[in-house]
Amino acid sequence: MMKTYLTGIIIALSFSCACFAQQSEPNNIDLATTYIENQCDFEKLLSKGLVLNKWFVEYDKYVTEKALVACRAIFDDKSISPVVTDYWSADDLSEILENNLSELDRAFSLGDVREFDVLKASFNDWQSETTLPIRRGVPMPASFDSRPRNFDTVYFLTTPTGLPRQASERFELKAEQNTYCTNRFSDAKDCVQVFDAFNKINRKLSVFQRLNAAQEHNAYVAIQEAKWDKFSDNSRFQTYIDVAFTSWVYRDHFSRSDDLITPPPLQLYALRPSLVYEHLSDAPNGDRDEVAIALEWLGFNAWDLKIPFGVSVTSVYSDRAEGKSVGHGLTFHVNNSFSFGFANRGSGGNSFYVNFELMDWFGENQDMLKRYRGIR
């Protein structure tokens, strides 16, 4: 009875470790790379944990969706280099500027309060514009900028032309401005933090256009490296033999010279030993649950599916009082971190076992790019 309880605990622990392994913090990948990697799709970004700024939620959502239009236009068809007017119409450009200025007015109550009189004058300068300015192929919405002055910092709203603001159009942040910001925006430390949040949203509009030829290459490299990071963080542990076997099977893929190398679509396994906890229902009481040694002869793991899944042909050995010591069957890998299987020991004796994925649970993340490079 005790061993039966222990079997249940082992299975529960396996699922717990599997879930924990999938909740690790995401990599800190560049914004553009993250968007492109998710096919410039808003819903996919949300599912991957995209968080809209709590102070500018609707504006952030609007800008993000507009930015993704540019993302798709620029990166879906590598044979062309579209300009802004190819994917945003004149009405779009006017609408984007209108939303940009409307959000600025709403956030700082420019028509109602006196704390930002200088900012309001600059804002009025922007209102004379009928469309979003484009400079050197890059959209430039109204944003905040700053310059050091003596022992202080002055702030100002960027100009539609991109030229510097005059000294009279710059302002310092005094106690009354910061008090307004801390009262208006929950948890804000000061106005600088709010300015930075507003600017960060605005930069989404131009992040893809700023990728010139060199930056496009860097972004592409970053995407490929991100795939290796994902492979290292999420895939099932592989031994040296597993890596060598996978590299040999995918030798054409890894020997390409016309593009950067990406992770293999499948992890392959050969002669991989492991410990399992096996339950043999036909064994006598007291001998049904045992720690056993398993050997995966050949197997695969589709590590990058929505629900990762794999199978290995496996033999299991345990020194039992009755019946055969060796059984043969299949091991199933789920979610890159949990494996279980069934083995037949002859004479109708079938066992169920759970794999101790010790290296996945307790080992450090593998640098898979480094390991695969070491095989080549």
Disulfide bonds with the S-S distance in Angstrom:
Cys40-Cys71 1.92
Cys181-Cys191 1.97
